[in-house]
């Protein structure tokens, strides 16, 4: 009876460990796959007041490519925002407008 209790627990632990490692691997990307980013900060005001809570989102010209990063940020109480691409506040990649 003790052995039958241990086997399901071991399977559950093994399953959770496997799931955690798969999630960890899928959420990691190497720096070599990332575009270089540069700090981007700004302010958004509407009718002279900070646009608190507004979302700032940069979209690529070719929006159909879902692999292209989409830098984003949220406007704070003072109207300021900082863009994030890969890690909080890291900035945005340089893009070509031509």
Rosetta silent file (secondary structure, phi, psi, omega in degrees, C-alpha in Angstrom):
SEQUENCE: XXXXXXXXXXXXXXXXXXXXXXXXXXXXXXXXXXXXXXXXXXXXXXXXXXXXXXXXXXXXXXXXXXXXXXXXXXXXXXXXXXXXXXXXXXXXXXXXXX
SCORE:     score description
SCORE:     0.000 S_00000001
   1 L     0.000  -36.912  178.232    0.000    0.000    0.000 S_00000001
   2 H   -65.463  -40.791 -179.813    2.844    2.386    0.713 S_00000001
   3 H   -63.099  -40.544  179.957    4.400    1.673   -2.707 S_00000001
   4 H   -67.549  -29.160  176.873    1.150    2.461   -4.525 S_00000001
   5 H   -72.916  -35.036 -177.111    0.944    5.811   -2.710 S_00000001
   6 H   -73.306  -41.991 -176.084    4.514    6.734   -3.662 S_00000001
   7 H   -58.730  -49.709  177.446    4.280    5.955   -7.389 S_00000001
   8 H   -61.327  -35.168  179.081    1.448    8.443   -8.167 S_00000001
   9 H   -66.753  -41.295  178.698    3.275   11.117   -6.154 S_00000001
  10 H   -64.783  -40.804  177.944    6.509   10.468   -8.055 S_00000001
  11 H   -62.562  -41.642  179.807    4.664   10.659  -11.363 S_00000001
  12 H   -64.842  -43.214  179.740    3.075   13.942  -10.357 S_00000001
  13 H   -65.413  -43.829  178.411    6.415   15.397   -9.271 S_00000001
  14 H   -62.646  -41.918  178.308    8.115   14.173  -12.441 S_00000001
  15 H   -62.637  -43.754  178.436    5.289   15.608  -14.565 S_00000001
  16 H   -65.345  -39.754  178.867    5.509   18.993  -12.834 S_00000001
  17 H   -64.879  -41.603  178.541    9.296   19.061  -13.198 S_00000001
  18 H   -64.232  -44.747  178.760    9.021   18.248  -16.900 S_00000001
  19 H   -60.437  -44.498 -179.898    6.346   20.909  -17.416 S_00000001
  20 H   -63.166  -39.421 -179.890    8.442   23.527  -15.605 S_00000001
  21 H   -70.158  -36.155  177.426   11.510   22.742  -17.724 S_00000001
  22 H   -66.085  -43.387  177.875    9.506   22.945  -20.972 S_00000001
  23 H   -63.135  -42.192  179.611    8.028   26.287  -19.945 S_00000001
  24 H   -62.589  -41.934  179.610   11.474   27.549  -18.958 S_00000001
  25 H   -67.762  -42.440 -176.943   13.004   26.542  -22.270 S_00000001
  26 H   -71.765  -23.478 -179.257   10.174   28.002  -24.344 S_00000001
  27 H   -88.893  -10.349 -179.685   10.270   31.310  -22.490 S_00000001
  28 L   -94.274  138.364  170.762   14.023   31.791  -22.939 S_00000001
  29 L  -133.160  145.994 -177.122   15.523   33.263  -25.987 S_00000001
  30 L   -78.153  154.386  179.002   19.182   33.842  -26.561 S_00000001
  31 H   -62.290  -26.222 -179.431   20.592   37.317  -26.919 S_00000001
  32 H   -68.382  -21.226  179.176   21.810   36.381  -30.408 S_00000001
  33 H   -87.462  -11.972 -175.721   18.170   36.120  -31.562 S_00000001
  34 L   -92.329  145.344  171.334   17.265   39.535  -30.229 S_00000001
  35 L   -75.701  145.556  176.292   17.548   42.838  -32.010 S_00000001
  36 L   -66.254  140.963 -179.833   19.668   45.364  -30.123 S_00000001
  37 E  -119.289  157.305 -178.765   17.524   47.842  -28.210 S_00000001
  38 E  -132.437  144.226 -177.093   18.127   51.388  -27.024 S_00000001
  39 L   -55.618  135.190  176.635   16.445   53.283  -24.173 S_00000001
  40 L  -133.039  123.224  177.335   13.262   55.115  -25.165 S_00000001
  41 E  -132.699  152.167  178.097   11.450   57.482  -22.803 S_00000001
  42 E  -166.088 -174.061  178.867    8.813   60.056  -23.500 S_00000001
  43 E  -135.722  145.256  176.885    5.722   61.864  -22.312 S_00000001
  44 L  -128.821  123.557  177.200    2.112   61.789  -23.485 S_00000001
  45 E  -126.044  146.314  176.035   -0.311   64.591  -22.691 S_00000001
  46 E  -129.922  122.915 -177.083   -3.865   65.125  -23.866 S_00000001
  47 L    52.931   42.028  175.510   -5.433   68.571  -23.576 S_00000001
  48 L    79.441    1.472 -178.970   -2.562   69.659  -21.359 S_00000001
  49 E  -120.010  149.144  178.350   -2.955   66.783  -18.863 S_00000001
  50 E   -58.437  136.901  179.087   -0.963   63.554  -18.482 S_00000001
  51 L   -87.720   60.999 -176.064   -2.603   60.678  -20.398 S_00000001
  52 L   -54.935  131.838  177.857   -2.296   58.376  -17.388 S_00000001
  53 L    88.257  -10.469  179.250   -2.884   54.718  -18.234 S_00000001
  54 L   -65.624  147.541  178.160   -2.543   55.192  -22.004 S_00000001
  55 E   -98.823  133.814  174.734   -0.652   52.455  -23.844 S_00000001
  56 E  -108.276  122.441 -176.197    2.247   53.322  -26.143 S_00000001
  57 E  -135.935  127.002  176.545    2.849   50.605  -28.743 S_00000001
  58 L   -99.788  123.605  179.805    5.265   50.603  -31.677 S_00000001
  59 L  -108.383  140.829  178.158    4.158   48.374  -34.558 S_00000001
  60 L   -70.082  155.036  179.109    6.428   47.233  -37.382 S_00000001
  61 L   -60.667  -36.966  176.189    5.665   48.358  -40.934 S_00000001
  62 L   -97.375   81.276 -173.170    5.192   44.686  -41.857 S_00000001
  63 L   -68.551   -9.614 -178.131    2.659   43.899  -39.130 S_00000001
  64 L   -76.707  -18.206  179.719    2.041   40.372  -40.451 S_00000001
  65 L   -84.617  104.799 -176.442    5.325   39.062  -39.019 S_00000001
  66 L   -75.163  -10.072  179.790    4.465   37.992  -35.467 S_00000001
  67 L   -83.293  -15.868 -179.763    8.135   37.331  -34.648 S_00000001
  68 L   -73.825  129.471 -178.813    9.052   41.017  -34.886 S_00000001
  69 L   -63.905  149.629  178.597    9.154   42.575  -31.407 S_00000001
  70 L  -121.859   92.423  179.462    6.540   45.175  -30.492 S_00000001
  71 L   -58.975  144.283 -176.829    7.965   47.661  -27.993 S_00000001
  72 E  -150.524  162.432  176.846    5.370   48.947  -25.549 S_00000001
  73 E  -162.893  166.968  178.384    4.907   51.053  -22.463 S_00000001
  74 E  -123.906  136.251 -178.626    2.265   52.538  -20.210 S_00000001
  75 L   -76.180  130.989 -179.944    1.907   56.212  -19.377 S_00000001
  76 L   -88.408 -175.195 -178.255    2.230   56.984  -15.683 S_00000001
  77 L   -58.811  -31.495 -177.515    0.583   59.639  -13.503 S_00000001
  78 L   -90.067    1.904 -179.729    3.129   62.236  -14.585 S_00000001
  79 L    90.963   -4.206 -177.135    2.630   61.521  -18.306 S_00000001
  80 E   -87.001  149.943  173.353    5.961   59.714  -18.664 S_00000001
  81 E  -140.161  158.416  175.631    6.503   56.312  -20.258 S_00000001
  82 E  -131.190  131.675 -178.808    9.437   53.961  -20.828 S_00000001
  83 L   -84.407  146.471  178.545    9.377   51.418  -23.651 S_00000001
  84 E  -126.032  134.526  174.570    9.959   47.719  -23.094 S_00000001
  85 L  -116.079  -55.270 -178.393   10.819   45.147  -25.754 S_00000001
  86 L  -111.812  -45.202  179.528   12.398   42.131  -24.034 S_00000001
  87 L  -128.286  153.415 -175.286   12.907   43.165  -20.398 S_00000001
  88 L   -49.219  120.637  174.186   11.242   45.881  -18.373 S_00000001
  89 L    74.473   13.449 -175.983   12.450   49.302  -19.500 S_00000001
  90 L   -75.795  -20.625  177.281   15.089   48.032  -21.926 S_00000001
  91 L   113.384 -151.828 -176.905   13.939   50.231  -24.822 S_00000001
  92 E  -141.312  152.719  176.498   13.194   49.583  -28.493 S_00000001
  93 E   -73.328  157.042  175.180   15.129   48.417  -31.554 S_00000001
  94 L   -75.799  136.139 -179.883   16.212   50.862  -34.239 S_00000001
  95 L  -122.788  156.117  177.963   13.931   50.695  -37.260 S_00000001
  96 L   -99.947  134.830 -179.458   14.281   51.904  -40.816 S_00000001
  97 L   -97.690   -0.129 -173.530   11.585   54.180  -42.196 S_00000001
  98 L   -96.223    0.000    0.000   12.764   53.881  -45.832 S_00000001
